[in-house]
Amino acid sequence: MLVENQNEVEVEVEKLEVSEVKACSKIAKSVHSAWSSGLKRDAMINQASDELVALTSTQPDYEFLKAVQGQVIQDLINLGLAVDSANTYFSYILKQAIAKHSFVKPSKNTKDSARVAESRKAFDEKFKNVSLENILVDLKSINEVIAQDLLNGSEVKKEDLAKQKELTKARDAKSKNIATEQKEKQKGNIDKLRNKIEGFLKIDSGRINKKGNPIFEWSIVNLDFAYRCFEKKEEVKKFLASLDK
């Protein structure tokens, strides 16, 4: 098991033969040439896509393609690309292979999809009622344990690494959910204020629409008043503050 960081990605090398690993390195070198030479970039990406199709065929097995992808990306990182750049350039050669060779990206095995969905459901259920604060406390604790093992030169326990990975995933999921909820709440508050403000600035025109509902239109008088308030917003703020005393 590899711990993901800036210089490592999970690569299932055992799924590839030695000759296939060498072919991945060849693909990576072509992409690296594209990355380091702007003038030859397109030609190198085109060459890398040819090499990819030569290795995988135009209709590869899902697991084999993922293993090739992981190996190529790891080779690119070893050549000096950042993780994001390595992923981006691999997507370039995939797109080129699709356009030039009618390459077909395989779908994930249905059984694997069901297993992943079940695993995600179990994960969500496990942390559903756990607060972000408690997750952060537990994550800090396990990080300290791992750091101490590394400091002492001891081998980090697999179960500690697994727990660290799980808690990190839970932290990220909770943080994302909280950010989404805050964004939705903010949008709701903005919508309410917008409706209130429009209610102040619009007046009944005396006409009705096709559904028989009254038509409201902007009032020049009210808009002029709002404009004057914004022009003198500092004075208005002081006046409003005086009302609260």
N, C-alpha and C positions, 0 to 999 in steps of 0.2 A: 504493500500500500504506500502510495506517495502522498505526502502532505502538500496541498496546493499552495504555491506562493508565486512571487514574480518570476521565478526561474524554473518552475516545475509545473507539469500538468500530469494528469493521470494517463498513463500509457500502458496498454495491455500488450506488451511486447511479446509475451508468450504465445499470442495468437498469430504471430508472423514468423515466417521462415527467414533464415539469414539472408537469402537473396532478396526477399521482400523488404527487409529492413534496409538493405543497401539501396534498393529502388526508391524507398522513402527519402533516404539521404540525398539521392540524386535530384528528386523533386524539390527538396528543401533548398539545395544549392541553386537551382534555377530561380526559385522565388527570391532567394537572398540576393542574387544578381539583379533581379528586377527592383528590389527594395533599395539597393545601393547605387543603381544607375538609372537616373530618370529618363535618359534618351532611349535606353533599350528595354524599358519597363514592360511595355506591351508585348514585345517579342519574347521576353523571358517568361512572362505569364502564359503566353500562348504555348511556349515550349513545355512549361511545367504541366499545363493541362493535357498536352499530348502524352507526357510521361505518366500522368495519373491514369489516363484511360488505358495506356499500354499495360499498366500494373493491375488495374481493377476490372477492366472491361467496361462496357457502357451500361451494364446492368448488374452492379456489384451486390453482394450480400451486405446487409445492414451492418452486422457485427464486424465484418472484414473492413468495410469502408471506415468505420469508427476507429478501428485499430490503426489503419493507415493514416487517418487524420491525426490521431494522437501522436503517432511517431513522427510525422512530418512537422507538426507544430513544435514538438520537443526539440527536433533537429534545428528548427528555425530559431528557437530560444537559445540553443547552444551556440548558434552562429552570431548571436548578438541582438536579435529582435526582441522587443517587449512582447508580453503575452497578447495584448490587444492587437498589436501589429501582426503578429504571427497568425492569429485567428482571422484577421481581416484579409490578409494575403491568401490564406487558404480558401476563403470564400470567393476571392477573385478567380482562382484557378477552377473552382467548382462551376462558377457561372460561365466561364469560358468553355469548359468541357461540355456543359449543357447546350450552349449556343452552337458550338462547332461540331460536336460529335453526337448530339442528341443523347447525351449522358442522362441517365435516369437516377435521381436520388432515391434510394430505397426507403420504404417506410419501416418503422420499428415493428418488430414481431408483436403480434396481438397478445400473446401470452406475456411478453415482457411489459407491454403497456398496461395490462391488467394488474400485473405484479407491482409495477411502479405506482399505479393509482391506489392500490390497496395499502402500499407502504406509506404514501403521502397521507392517506386518510388516517392511518394509525398514528402518524407523527402529529397531525393537526389535533387529533383527539387527545393525545398525551399532553400537549401544551396549551390546550384550549382555555383552561382556567388558571394558568400560571401567568403571573404578572411579569412585565418586562423587567421590573426592579429585581424580582427574585431570580430571573434568568441571568441578569447581569452579575448578581452576587455569586451564583453557582459557577458562572463562566470565569469570573475573577479567581475563584478558589481553585478551579482545575488548572487554570493558566499558571498559578503560583506553584502548584504541585509539579507540573511539567517543567517549569523554569528551574525548580530546585533539583530535579533529576538531571537536567542538562548541566547545571552548575557543578553537581557532584560527579559528573561523568557517568552517571547511571543510565541504563537503557530505559527510554520512556515506555511505559506500559501501553499495550495496544488498546486496552479498555479506556485508558485516560485520553488517548488520542481520539477514540471513537466518541467519547463523551464531549470532548472539546468541539469536535466537528458538529455534533448534534446540537449543542447549546449555541454555537455560532449561527447555525442555520435558524434555530428558534429565535434568536435575537434579531436577526435580519428580517425574518418574517413578521415578528411583532412590531418592529420599527416601521416597516413598510405599511402595515395595517394602520398604525397610529397616524402616520403621515397622511394616508389616504382619508382617514376619518376626519382629521383636522382640515384637510383641503375641502372635503365635502361640507363640513360645518361652516367653514369660511364662505364658501360659495352660497350656502343657504342664507347666511347673514347678509351677504352682499345683495342677494336677490330681494330679501325683505326690505332692506334700506332703499334699493332702487325703486321698488313698488311704492314705498311711502313717499319718496321724493317726487316721483311722477304724479302721485296723488295730490301733492301740494302744488305742482307746477302746471297741471292740466285742469281744464274745466269742461263741463258738459256743453257740447256744441249745440244741443237742442235737436240734433239729428239722430237717426237710428240706422243700424246696419241691416243687412238682409235677414239676420236672425232676430231682429227686433230689439237688439240691445243698444243702449245709448253709446254714441261716439264721443270720445273725449279727445280734445285737441290742446296743444300747447297754448298757454296764456302768455301773451307778450308782457302783460303787467307783472305776472308772477315771475317770469324769467328775468325781467329787468330788476326786480327786487332781489332775486338770488344773485344776480351779477353784481349788484351794488354791495351785497353782503360779502362776497368773495373779494371784491376790491378793497373793502375795509375789514378784512378778516381779523386783523390783530385787535382792532377796536371792538369788533363783535365778540371775540374770545374773552376780552376783559369784561365786557358787559355781561356775558353769560356766566362768567366766574363770579361776578358780584351778586348774581341771583341766588347762588348756592350758599352765600354767607348768612 
